[in-house]
Amino acid sequence: MLPETPWTTEFSRSFRSLGDLYGYLGWELKQELNEVARTYPLFIPRRLAQKIKDQGPEGALAREFMPDGLELDEVLNQNGMKDPIGDKAYNMAPQLIHRYPSRALFTATNICPVHCRYCFRKNELNAQDELFQKEFSETLSYIEKHPEITEIIFTGGDPFTLSNEKLKKYLDSFASLSQIKDIRFHTRYPVIFPERIDAGLLELLTVFSKKFRTISIAIHTNHLSEFDSDSEAAIKSLSQTPVQLLSQTVLLKGVNDTSQDLLNLINHFIELKIRPYYLHHPDPVKGGMHFYLPLQTGRKIYASLRKELPGWALPHYVIDVPGGHGKIPAFNPETTDYSGQLLTMNGEITSYPENI
């Protein structure tokens, strides 16, 4: 058995028990939360738990990451979906979701450094879904038969949960396919678990940047208070490698649903040399509808951002249309009423559920 590295040691100390977590926080544990945690398990690193404690139970971090009785509210979640973006419809090979012609999602693992209570895959991750069943030879075979695929996007779970050795094996395999030009990782580790950005990972990224046209890391974070000096140091170390750093943020009711919250976050991205990339409208996921806000509200917030930020600093405000239609722009600057209607890629008008 390989010796534990510092980040895996710290990972093993994360809170998985409500009793342990609430004891650490010194907060009263409501009995209803036990059923929530049985349905949607808890995982919070100690670093994050301390930030939650410092902010208090009404803070943005507690809203993002602490179990909430609203997750099981049947009325609230009646419009919620177990698979809101249609992953299963496009699960074409083991661990592979092929929705767009030129790129494919590779569900490298179902393990995350934190359980986000709004996660669009929270039902799939909890159920050990078939999206994560492994048969890598079949995955490679499918990619080879589809030469239009030129980018592999590591998703999950969180791909940086994998060891450097496992990441290397996957990257070696994808590098052996001449059609694969670009690699992208979507991850929370640099902010939530900066210990993971170790020397071995930095070296791995540097070496493989010579084997692909681009390697990108989309760093998922939703609120300025998620950062600390260690996470900023980890991101700065990543910025010194040849990879390009992108941001990925979800617009969440009660967390970051003001233009000032998002301006603070985006300006911090820029300071850390992270290119603002995605602002996601929340997905109508079962168990997460208390984070949902109407599309009209999101468009008004985004309109405010357009007034404050230069075009190069504006993230793409996007929405994943239910049913697997994929991402489409959520904001049309010519729309003056910020209508909740939107067009799918097939040109059909659909509507997104209203706030409940």
DOMIGU-864502 format. One record per residue (C-alpha): residue in three letters; x, z, y; residue number from 1. Coordinates in nm, 2 decimals, padded with zeros to 4 digits. Each point is the difference from the previous one (the first is absolute). Example, Ala and Ser with C-alpha at 12.3 -4.5 7.8 and 13.67 -1.06 7.14 Angstrom:
BEGIN
residuo,xx,zz,yy,num
ala,01.23,00.78,-00.45,1
ser,00.14,-00.07,00.34,2
This chain:
BEGIN
residuo,xx,zz,yy,num
met,00.00,00.00,00.00,1
leu,00.13,-00.10,00.34,2
pro,00.07,00.29,00.24,3
glu,-00.25,00.05,00.28,4
thr,00.09,-00.13,00.34,5
pro,-00.10,00.20,00.31,6
trp,-00.31,-00.20,00.07,7
thr,-00.14,00.03,-00.35,8
thr,00.07,00.38,00.01,9
glu,-00.20,00.02,00.33,10
phe,-00.27,-00.23,-00.15,11
ser,-00.05,00.24,-00.29,12
arg,-00.06,00.29,00.25,13
ser,-00.30,-00.18,00.16,14
phe,-00.34,00.17,00.00,15
arg,-00.23,-00.11,-00.28,16
ser,-00.22,00.32,-00.01,17
leu,-00.26,00.09,00.26,18
gly,00.06,00.36,-00.05,19
asp,00.37,-00.03,00.05,20
leu,-00.04,-00.22,00.31,21
tyr,-00.26,00.22,00.17,22
gly,00.20,00.30,-00.08,23
tyr,00.30,-00.16,00.17,24
leu,-00.22,-00.10,00.30,25
gly,-00.17,00.34,00.02,26
trp,-00.34,-00.17,00.03,27
glu,-00.33,00.09,-00.17,28
leu,-00.07,-00.22,-00.30,29
lys,-00.36,-00.12,-00.02,30
gln,-00.12,-00.02,-00.36,31
glu,-00.15,-00.35,00.05,32
leu,00.35,-00.13,00.04,33
asn,00.08,00.07,-00.37,34
glu,-00.24,-00.27,-00.11,35
val,00.15,-00.24,00.26,36
ala,00.35,00.06,-00.13,37
arg,-00.12,-00.05,-00.36,38
thr,-00.14,-00.34,00.10,39
tyr,00.28,-00.10,00.24,40
pro,00.31,00.20,-00.08,41
leu,00.23,00.16,00.25,42
phe,00.37,-00.08,00.07,43
ile,00.16,00.11,00.32,44
pro,00.38,00.05,00.05,45
arg,00.12,00.33,00.15,46
arg,00.14,-00.17,00.31,47
leu,-00.35,-00.14,00.08,48
ala,-00.17,00.33,-00.09,49
gln,00.21,00.17,00.26,50
lys,-00.11,-00.25,00.26,51
ile,-00.36,00.04,-00.10,52
lys,00.04,00.38,00.03,53
asp,00.15,-00.04,00.35,54
gln,-00.28,-00.22,00.12,55
gly,-00.28,00.20,-00.15,56
pro,-00.32,-00.10,-00.20,57
glu,-00.14,-00.22,00.28,58
gly,00.32,-00.20,00.05,59
ala,00.04,-00.37,-00.07,60
leu,00.22,00.07,-00.31,61
ala,-00.25,00.24,-00.16,62
arg,-00.27,-00.27,00.05,63
glu,00.22,-00.26,-00.16,64
phe,00.13,00.19,-00.30,65
met,-00.20,00.31,-00.08,66
pro,-00.29,-00.02,-00.24,67
asp,-00.34,-00.01,00.17,68
gly,-00.35,00.07,-00.14,69
leu,-00.11,-00.33,00.16,70
glu,00.19,-00.19,-00.27,71
leu,-00.28,00.08,-00.24,72
asp,-00.29,-00.03,00.24,73
glu,-00.24,-00.24,-00.18,74
val,-00.19,-00.11,00.32,75
leu,00.32,-00.05,00.20,76
asn,00.16,-00.20,-00.28,77
gln,-00.30,-00.21,-00.11,78
asn,00.16,-00.31,00.17,79
gly,00.34,00.08,-00.14,80
met,00.16,-00.22,-00.27,81
lys,00.23,00.09,-00.28,82
asp,00.20,-00.32,00.06,83
pro,-00.08,-00.10,00.36,84
ile,00.25,-00.28,00.03,85
gly,-00.05,-00.17,-00.34,86
asp,00.33,00.08,-00.17,87
lys,-00.15,-00.03,-00.34,88
ala,-00.14,-00.35,00.07,89
tyr,00.35,-00.12,00.07,90
asn,00.19,00.20,-00.26,91
met,00.15,-00.31,-00.17,92
ala,00.28,00.16,-00.21,93
pro,00.12,00.35,-00.08,94
gln,00.08,00.18,00.33,95
leu,-00.06,-00.32,00.20,96
ile,-00.27,-00.08,00.25,97
his,00.00,-00.36,00.12,98
arg,-00.25,-00.04,00.28,99
tyr,00.19,-00.23,00.24,100
pro,00.18,-00.32,-00.12,101
ser,00.35,00.08,00.12,102
arg,00.03,00.37,-00.07,103
ala,-00.09,00.25,-00.27,104
leu,-00.03,00.38,00.00,105
phe,00.20,00.17,-00.27,106
thr,-00.15,00.35,-00.08,107
ala,00.33,00.15,-00.09,108
thr,-00.13,00.36,-00.06,109
asn,-00.31,00.21,00.04,110
ile,00.20,00.30,00.14,111
cys,00.01,00.08,00.37,112
pro,00.20,00.25,00.21,113
val,-00.33,00.13,00.14,114
his,-00.37,-00.05,-00.08,115
cys,-00.16,-00.15,00.30,116
arg,-00.37,00.10,00.01,117
tyr,-00.10,-00.34,00.14,118
cys,00.19,-00.21,-00.25,119
phe,-00.18,-00.33,-00.09,120
arg,00.14,00.04,-00.35,121
lys,-00.09,00.37,-00.04,122
asn,-00.25,-00.07,-00.28,123
glu,00.24,-00.24,-00.19,124
leu,00.29,00.23,00.03,125
asn,-00.20,00.30,-00.12,126
ala,-00.13,-00.19,-00.30,127
gln,00.34,-00.14,-00.11,128
asp,-00.15,-00.34,00.05,129
glu,00.10,-00.31,-00.19,130
leu,00.16,-00.13,00.32,131
phe,00.31,00.21,-00.10,132
gln,00.02,-00.09,-00.36,133
lys,00.35,-00.14,-00.07,134
glu,00.10,-00.31,-00.18,135
phe,00.27,-00.14,00.22,136
ser,00.09,-00.31,-00.21,137
glu,-00.36,-00.12,00.05,138
thr,00.02,00.07,00.37,139
leu,00.32,-00.21,00.03,140
ser,-00.16,-00.28,-00.21,141
tyr,-00.30,-00.01,00.23,142
ile,00.22,-00.03,00.31,143
glu,00.21,-00.28,-00.16,144
lys,-00.32,-00.19,-00.07,145
his,-00.10,00.03,00.36,146
pro,00.29,-00.14,00.21,147
glu,-00.21,00.04,00.32,148
ile,00.08,00.37,-00.01,149
thr,00.30,00.05,00.22,150
glu,-00.04,00.37,00.10,151
ile,-00.03,00.31,-00.21,152
ile,-00.15,00.30,00.17,153
phe,00.07,00.33,-00.17,154
thr,-00.30,00.23,00.03,155
gly,-00.16,00.27,-00.21,156
gly,00.00,00.30,00.02,157
asp,00.32,-00.01,00.19,158
pro,00.29,-00.22,-00.13,159
phe,00.27,00.23,00.13,160
thr,-00.12,00.26,-00.26,161
leu,00.20,-00.21,-00.24,162
ser,00.36,00.09,-00.06,163
asn,00.27,-00.22,00.16,164
glu,00.09,-00.12,-00.35,165
lys,-00.36,-00.11,-00.07,166
leu,-00.03,-00.17,00.33,167
lys,00.32,-00.19,-00.07,168
lys,-00.13,-00.12,-00.33,169
tyr,-00.32,-00.14,00.16,170
leu,00.20,-00.15,00.29,171
asp,00.24,-00.17,-00.24,172
ser,-00.29,-00.15,-00.19,173
phe,-00.16,-00.13,00.31,174
ala,00.33,-00.13,00.13,175
ser,00.04,-00.20,-00.32,176
leu,-00.31,-00.21,00.10,177
ser,00.11,-00.26,00.25,178
gln,-00.35,-00.02,00.15,179
ile,00.01,00.36,00.13,180
lys,00.13,-00.01,00.35,181
asp,-00.13,00.32,00.15,182
ile,-00.05,00.36,-00.11,183
arg,-00.21,00.26,00.18,184
phe,-00.05,00.37,-00.07,185
his,-00.30,00.20,00.13,186
thr,00.10,00.37,00.01,187
arg,-00.07,00.34,00.15,188
tyr,00.33,00.15,-00.11,189
pro,00.22,-00.04,00.32,190
val,-00.25,00.22,00.19,191
ile,-00.16,00.22,-00.26,192
phe,00.30,00.05,-00.23,193
pro,00.32,-00.10,00.19,194
glu,00.22,00.15,-00.27,195
arg,-00.08,-00.31,-00.21,196
ile,00.20,-00.23,00.24,197
asp,00.33,00.09,-00.17,198
ala,00.33,-00.18,00.00,199
gly,-00.08,-00.18,-00.33,200
leu,-00.32,-00.15,00.14,201
leu,00.17,-00.11,00.32,202
glu,00.27,-00.17,-00.20,203
leu,-00.26,-00.16,-00.23,204
leu,-00.19,-00.15,00.29,205
thr,00.32,-00.12,00.16,206
val,00.12,-00.18,-00.32,207
phe,-00.33,-00.16,-00.07,208
ser,-00.04,-00.12,00.36,209
lys,00.25,-00.26,-00.09,210
lys,-00.21,-00.12,-00.30,211
phe,-00.32,-00.06,00.19,212
arg,-00.09,-00.17,00.32,213
thr,-00.15,00.32,00.14,214
ile,-00.06,00.36,-00.12,215
ser,-00.26,00.18,00.20,216
ile,-00.11,00.36,00.00,217
ala,-00.35,00.07,00.13,218
ile,00.00,00.37,00.09,219
his,-00.35,00.16,-00.02,220
thr,-00.07,00.27,00.25,221
asn,-00.31,00.08,00.21,222
his,00.08,00.27,00.25,223
leu,00.30,00.09,00.21,224
ser,00.01,00.36,-00.13,225
glu,00.09,-00.13,-00.35,226
phe,00.36,-00.06,00.13,227
asp,00.28,00.25,00.02,228
ser,00.37,-00.02,00.06,229
asp,00.08,-00.06,-00.37,230
ser,-00.25,-00.29,-00.02,231
glu,00.13,-00.15,00.31,232
ala,00.36,00.02,-00.14,233
ala,-00.12,-00.16,-00.32,234
ile,-00.16,-00.29,00.19,235
lys,00.31,-00.04,00.21,236
ser,00.21,-00.03,-00.31,237
leu,-00.23,-00.27,-00.13,238
ser,00.02,-00.18,00.33,239
gln,00.38,-00.03,-00.05,240
thr,-00.05,-00.21,-00.32,241
pro,-00.10,-00.37,00.01,242
val,-00.36,00.08,-00.09,243
gln,-00.28,-00.05,00.26,244
leu,-00.22,00.30,00.07,245
leu,-00.37,-00.04,00.06,246
ser,-00.28,00.24,00.07,247
gln,-00.33,00.05,-00.18,248
thr,-00.27,00.22,00.14,249
val,-00.36,00.07,-00.09,250
leu,-00.25,00.07,00.28,251
leu,-00.17,00.33,-00.11,252
lys,-00.29,00.19,00.15,253
gly,00.11,00.35,00.11,254
val,00.37,-00.09,-00.05,255
asn,00.12,-00.27,00.23,256
asp,-00.32,-00.16,00.14,257
thr,00.10,00.00,00.37,258
ser,00.21,-00.25,00.18,259
gln,00.24,00.27,00.11,260
asp,00.06,00.12,-00.36,261
leu,00.09,-00.36,-00.10,262
leu,00.21,-00.06,00.32,263
asn,00.21,00.31,-00.08,264
leu,00.05,-00.12,-00.35,265
ile,00.08,-00.36,00.08,266
asn,00.24,00.09,00.27,267
his,00.18,00.22,-00.25,268
phe,00.02,-00.29,-00.24,269
ile,00.17,-00.20,00.27,270
glu,00.25,00.28,00.08,271
leu,00.09,00.00,-00.37,272
lys,00.04,-00.38,-00.02,273
ile,-00.31,-00.03,-00.22,274
arg,-00.20,-00.32,00.08,275
pro,-00.37,00.08,00.04,276
tyr,-00.16,-00.20,-00.27,277
tyr,-00.34,00.11,-00.14,278
leu,-00.29,00.21,00.14,279
his,-00.25,00.02,-00.28,280
his,-00.37,00.06,00.06,281
pro,-00.09,00.27,-00.26,282
asp,-00.13,-00.13,-00.34,283
pro,-00.34,00.12,-00.11,284
val,00.14,00.19,-00.30,285
lys,-00.21,00.24,-00.21,286
gly,00.12,00.35,00.09,287
gly,00.14,-00.10,00.33,288
met,-00.30,-00.10,00.21,289
his,00.05,00.29,00.24,290
phe,00.30,-00.19,00.14,291
tyr,-00.20,-00.31,00.06,292
leu,-00.09,-00.11,00.36,293
pro,-00.20,-00.30,00.11,294
leu,00.18,-00.33,00.06,295
gln,-00.13,00.00,00.35,296
thr,00.17,00.33,00.07,297
gly,00.33,-00.13,-00.14,298
arg,-00.02,-00.32,00.21,299
lys,-00.04,00.20,00.32,300
ile,00.30,00.22,-00.09,301
tyr,00.21,-00.31,-00.08,302
ala,-00.11,-00.17,00.33,303
ser,00.14,00.31,00.18,304
leu,00.33,-00.05,-00.19,305
arg,00.01,-00.37,00.12,306
lys,00.00,00.12,00.36,307
glu,00.28,00.25,-00.05,308
leu,00.24,-00.18,-00.24,309
pro,00.19,-00.33,00.03,310
gly,-00.10,-00.26,-00.26,311
trp,00.31,00.05,-00.21,312
ala,-00.08,00.37,-00.04,313
leu,-00.36,-00.05,-00.11,314
pro,-00.07,00.05,-00.37,315
his,-00.23,-00.24,-00.18,316
tyr,-00.34,00.17,-00.01,317
val,-00.14,-00.11,-00.34,318
ile,-00.29,00.07,-00.23,319
asp,-00.01,-00.05,-00.38,320
val,-00.34,-00.16,-00.06,321
pro,-00.17,00.17,-00.30,322
gly,-00.01,-00.22,-00.31,323
gly,00.35,-00.12,00.00,324
his,-00.02,-00.24,00.29,325
gly,00.33,00.13,00.14,326
lys,00.12,00.10,00.34,327
ile,-00.15,-00.16,00.31,328
pro,00.05,00.08,00.37,329
ala,-00.23,00.28,00.11,330
phe,00.02,-00.08,00.37,331
asn,-00.10,-00.32,00.19,332
pro,00.10,00.03,00.37,333
glu,-00.28,-00.24,00.09,334
thr,-00.26,00.23,-00.14,335
thr,-00.13,00.21,00.29,336
asp,-00.25,00.21,-00.19,337
tyr,00.24,00.11,-00.27,338
ser,-00.26,-00.10,-00.26,339
gly,00.02,00.15,-00.34,340
gln,-00.06,-00.34,-00.16,341
leu,00.30,-00.18,-00.14,342
leu,00.06,-00.32,-00.19,343
thr,00.16,-00.01,-00.35,344
met,00.26,-00.26,-00.09,345
asn,-00.29,-00.21,-00.14,346
gly,-00.16,-00.01,00.34,347
glu,-00.29,00.23,-00.11,348
ile,-00.13,00.27,00.23,349
thr,00.02,00.35,-00.15,350
ser,-00.03,00.34,00.15,351
tyr,00.19,00.32,-00.05,352
pro,-00.18,00.33,-00.07,353
glu,-00.09,00.21,00.31,354
asn,00.13,00.34,00.04,355
ile,-00.21,00.26,-00.18,356
